[in-house]
Amino acid sequence: MSDVERLLAAFASGAFVRPSATEANLLDAVTAVAAVTGVPGPAPTGHAATIAARLAGAEHVVFVLADGLGMHFIDALPPGAWLRRHLVRSLLAPFPSTTAVSITSVATGRWLTDHASPGWWAHIPAHNLIAVPLPYHRLSDERPLEELGITPDEMFPMPPIVPRMRHAAELVFPAAIADSTYSRYLGGNAPRSGYDTLSDAAEHIAGRVEAAGGPTYTYWYSSRVDTLAHELGTAHERTTTAVQELDEQLAVLGDRLAAIAAPTRIVVTADHGHLNVPPDGRRMIEAEDPILRFLRCHPTGDVRVVYFHLRHDADARTHAAFRTLFAARFEHWVLLTTDEVDSLRLMGPNALSAETRARIGDYTAIAVSAEVMRYAGVPGADRFLRQQSQHSGLSPSEMTIPLVIAGD
């Protein structure tokens, strides 16, 4: 059985979720919010139109992106929880199911096939370096990409949608990232606010909407659930408490906004879910690993979706030798060529753009278990492999996210 056949069999069995632009997905929610807040463009269709109908007439829209809040967290809440009571349906996350991919889709309303932010680590061929796009630095020494001559327009070739909204926009981030390069990119010239606690964020948003003299859009990004799931696992008491605290603050915000005369909607969704890493599921590619002799840079991407860029002089025999070695070493992974990834439309409904192709390289390895893989010869490699839960893969836990809508 070929690796493509193994992948298709996993989709057919339900072990994996096949990425789809026709099933309800995160881009549908983004498209609906963009339409309701006045972003010029064609009228939403399909699932996006259904979501837009629930938002129709909203003078104030609060869009909450809860990092890591997969449907498995919602299902574990008590029936009376705010998130459970206002749950509309589940959505599919984009693939790879990781923040750099999904949040850039939220920023742009475009799939990875177009926006070219392929994972936590990205090879940038034009500069011959590996970047960490969201913190916006070079991986090897954490030097800011601006200092290396890489502008946000080059790093993120698709423009953000917030500057095109007719509603007055504000973005609310954890204080540590409120003024980051990526946060500035996502919001354009819209004001940004930082917060220390969820209650601070809810209070700020409620006060902003209450005092508004016209239509508003507020983007609220919360990272606490994701951080604790990585560190402690999805079932740890501190992780589940973080979900409950988010639920409680959303209820507080919902009550405040319900008292406003103007029609208001709160939309809550996520970028991905989480899947715990088994104790024996951590694979390290050491700095002297023989697989590296085939490559022009070390592996990139994420921990359950890994990209390999073969040497420029690699011929057919080199490609065959690489595939043979990989198959012998990593039995719980499938290895697809970029053409196979493209033809399967795993990263979106369109053909891969030239820039996305360049950044994902020649091969994409996808875990067909809960294993993770990481290259050892870079700063922070051990930290990633110590984490108890991860994402970026195709499991239902990673790919299935909620759509919650509350308001008039």
N, C-alpha and C positions, 0 to 999 in steps of 0.2 A: 504494500500500500504506500503510495506516495505521500509526502507531507501535506499536499493540498487535499488529498483524499482523507487523511487523518483529521484535518481541520474540519472538512465538510461533515464527516461522521460525528464529530463532537457537536457541531451545530444541530445536526439532525436528532441526536440523542437528548438534547437539552442540557448537556454538560457545559456547553458554551452558548453565549448569546451572540447571534450574528448581527454585526452593526448594520443599521438600516436607516435610510432617509425616508422610507415610506411608513415605517412604524413611528408612533409618537416619540419624539426625541427632544433633547435639550435645545437644538436649533429651532424647533417649532415654538418653544416658549420664548426664545429670544426674538424670533420674527414677530410673534404676536405683541410682545411688549414694545418693540420698535414701532410697529404700526400704530399702536394706541397712543404712543408719546409723540407721534408726528414725524417720524423719520420718513423722508420721501422714498417711494418705491412702489412696486406692484402690490396689490391687495393680497393678503395672506390667503393661502389655499390649504385644503386638507386639514390636518390636525392643527396647524397654526391658525387657521380660520376659526376652528372650534374654540381654541384657547382665547383668541382675540375677542370672540363674542362674549366670553365671560368677563372680559376687561372693558368692554365697550362703555363709553361715557365716563370713564374714570378721570377725574380731574387730578388726582394724586395717585401715583404708582410707586410703591416701595418694592424693589426687587432684592430679595435676600439670597445670596449665594453662600450656602453653608458647606464649606469644604469638607468632603468626605462623608456627607450625610446620606449614605445609601439607603435604599428601601428597607434593608434588614434592620436598621436602627429605628425606622418608623414603625415597623411591624412589632418591635419589642416594647413599644410604649403602651401604657394602659389605654383602654378605649376612650376615656374621657380627656386624653391629652389634646392640647390645641392642635398640634400637627396632625393627629389622627382625625380629629373632627372636621378639619378643613382640607383633608386630602382629596384631591380630584382624581388622580390616577398615577400610575408609574410612567416614567419616561426612560428611554435609552440614553446613556451617556455616549459621546463620541468615542472613537477608538483611535489611539490608545486611551484607556480610561485613567487619565492623569491630569493634574491641574494645568500644566503648561499647555496642553492641547485644548481642554474644555474651556478654560477661562479665556483663552484667546478666541475661541468660537463665540463666547459670550461678548467679548469686546468688539468683535467684528461682524457677527452674524454669518460667518463663513466656516466651512469645513476645513480640516487640516489639509485637504488636497489643495486648497488655495492659500491658507494663512501661513503655512510653513513653519509652525512652531511644534516640532514633532515629539517633544518629550522633555524631561527634566534636564537632560544633557543633549546638546545639539552640535554637530559638526558644521562649521561654517566654512565651506571650501574656499570662498573668495579670500578669506583671511588665514586659512590653514590653521585654524584653532578650534578648540571645543569650548563652547559657551554654556553657561547656566543661565537661560534666558530670563527667568523671573527675578532672581537677584541681580541679574544683569552684570555678570562678571565672567572672566576667563576662568575655566575650571582649574587649571594648573597652579595658579597663584592668586586667584580671586582679585585680579586687577580689573577695575571697572572697564567695561567695553567702550565707553566714551573715550577713555584715554588711549584706546587702541584704534580709534578712528571709525568705530562702528556706531552709526546713529540708530535710534529707534526705528526710523523709516526703513532702514536696511534690514534690521533684525526682524521687524514685523511689517512685511510688505503690504498688508491689507489695512486700510484706515479704520479707526474705531467708529462706532455708530453714535456714541453719546454726543459728540459735537453737532450732530445733525438733528438732534431732538428739538422739537418746539417747546416741550415742557422744560422748565428751569431745572437743571440737573445738579446734583451734588453726590459725591461719592464718600462713603464712610468706611474707613479701614481700621484695623488694629494700628495703634499709634506707631509701631516700629516700621510699618511699611507705607504709611500714608503719603510720604513724600518720595517714595522710591521711583526710579525711572519707569518701571512697568506701570505703577499706579498713575503716573502722569500721562503715560501713553494711553492707558485705557480711558481716561476721562477727558483728554484734550485740555481745554482751558477751563473746564468746569471746576468749581471749588471742591476741595477735599478736606475731610475732617478725620482726625485720629481719635481713637477711644482706648481706654484701658480695660473696662469691664463691659459685659453685655448690657448691664443695666444703664451704663453711661450712654451706650450707643442707642438703646431704645428711647431713652429720655431725649437725647439730641434729635433723633428723627421725629419723634412726636412733637417736640417743640417747633421744629422747622415747618412741619406740615400745618400745625395749628396757626402759625404766624404768617403763612404764605398769602400773598396777594393775588396769586394766579396759579395755573397748573404746575405741578412739580413732578420730578422723577428723582427718586433716591435709591442709590445702589448701596447695599449693606453687605460687606464681605466679612464672614466669620470663619476663623481657622481653628478654633479650640478643639472641636471634635476630631478633626483630622490629626492634629498634633498628638493628642492623647491616644488615639487609636494606633498610630505609628509606634509610639513609645511603649504602650502597655498592652495593646491588643483590644479587640472590639468588645470583649465581654468583661473587661476590668471595671470595677466599681467606679473609678474616677472617669472612665470614658462614658459609661452610661449616665453618670451624674451630669456630665457636660451636655449630653443630649437633653436631659431633663431641664437643665438650666436654660438652654436655648429655647426650649418649648415654653418655659415660664415667661421669659422676657418677650417672646413673640405674643403671648397672650396679653401681657401688659400693654404692649404696643397696639395690639388689635383693639383692646378696650378703649385706649385713648383716641385712636383714629375713628372708631365707631361713633364717637360723640361729635365728630365734625360734620357740618351740614353738607359739604361738598362730597360727591361720590369718590370713594377711596378704595384701592385694592392693595393687598399685600400678596406678593407672589414669592413663594419659597421653593427653591430647588437646590440641586447640588451639582458638583462637577464629576463626581464618581462615588463609588462605595469603597468597601474595604474587604480584604480576605486575609485571615491570619496566616502567618508563615509557619509551617511545621518545623519542629526542632531539627530535623535532618534535611531541611529544604533550602539551605543556603549554599549557593555555588559561587566560588570565587575564581576569577581569572587572574592568576598571579602575573606579576610584571615580566616574568621569564617564560610565560606559557607559550608552548609551541604554536598555538593558533595565531599568535600575534605576528608571526613571520609572514602571514598572508596579507596583512592589513597595512594601510597607509596611515591609520590613526587607531587609537584604541577604541573599543566598543562604546557606543553612545546609546541614547534613547532613555530607557527606564529600567526597572528591575525585573519586570515580567515581559517586556517588549524591548529587545536589544537589536541595535542596528550595527551592521558590519560593512565597512568600506574597504574593499580589496585594493591592493596596490594598483597603480595606474598601468603597470606592465603585465598585469595578470592575464594569462591566456586561458583557453578552454581547459587545459590540463590543470592549471592552477585552481580554477574554479571547482573542478571535479575533486581535486585533492582537499580543498577546503571543506566542501560539502561532506566528503567521506569522514574527515577528521571530526567535524562537528557532530555528525550522526553517531559516531562511536563514543563520543564524550558526553553527549547531552541527550539521553534517551527520552526525557520528559519534556522535550521541546520540539516544535516544528520549525523548519527553516525554509522560508519562502524567498524567491527572487522578488525584486522590486516590480517586475512585470506581473508576477502572480498576485502580489498585493494590489496592484492597480486593477487587474482584470476582475478580482474578487470584490472590488470597491469597498475594501475594509475601512478606508479612511475618509469616505464620503462618496457622494453620487457621481462626482465628476472625475475626469482623468487627473492624475497627479500633475501639479504644475512643475515646471522645470526646477524651481527653487526647492519645492518639497522633495522632489526626486533627489536632488543634489544632497540635501541634508539627511535623508534616510539611507543613502548609499546603495549598496548592491544587494544586501540580504537583510531580512527582518526575521529574527528569532522570536517565537511566541511560546511562552510556557503553557503546556497542556496539563499542568498540575498547579499546586500552590507554591512551587519552587520560585526562588528569586535568584538572579545572577548579577554580579557586580565585578567590575575591573578593580583590582587591588592597588594599582600604582598611581593613585590620585588622592588628594586630600579628602578626608571624610568617608572613604570607602568602608571602613569598619563600622562607622556609625549607621550607615544605611543597612548593612547586613545584620546589625544588632536589633533593628526595629522588629516589633512583634507582629505587625500587620502591614500589608502593602497593597498596592493597586497598580493599574496599567494594563491588566490582562482582560480576558474575555469571559470570566466567570459571571454568573448572574449576580453575585454579591458585589462585584466591581462595576458592572455595566448598568445596573438598574437603580434609578434615582427617583425621588418623589417630585410630583407637581402639586403644590399646595396653594390654594387661592382663597383669601378671605376678604370680606368687604361687601359693600352694597351690590 
